[in-house]
Amino acid sequence: MACTRCEDFSFTPNSSIVTSVQISGTNTNLYVQNQGKNAVEIRRILLCYQTGGGTSTLYLRAAPQAITWIYPLTYLEQGITALFYQLTNLPAGTIVQAQAEYIEFDGRSKSCSQEVKA
């Protein structure tokens, strides 16, 4: 059973991509971190927030979509943590959650090694 209305969207933790919400006063920053071994392409982020007046979900995508994230790329390399979105002036008691939908690149090609000779 979901703890909040936002959890009805089946938010689950993933091994490669971690979304985190940091709240400071009435403002919220959404960060996405790639903890995996491969580069990923972020396709969509669901940002859900619940206030006393109800629940809202923003479907964030890369530009030029209607609701876009701040980060300038859709690709996130290994070890990168980036700010993707900011919510401001939220009422006290607001609950915020996020989920990133992504494609992980796990195929790699390898060239034969060559030695440079003078």
Summary of the structure (lengths in Angstrom):
residues: 118
radius of gyration: 17.9
end to end distance: 68.7
largest distance: 73.4
contacts: 289
relative contact order: 0.30
helix: 4%
strand: 47%
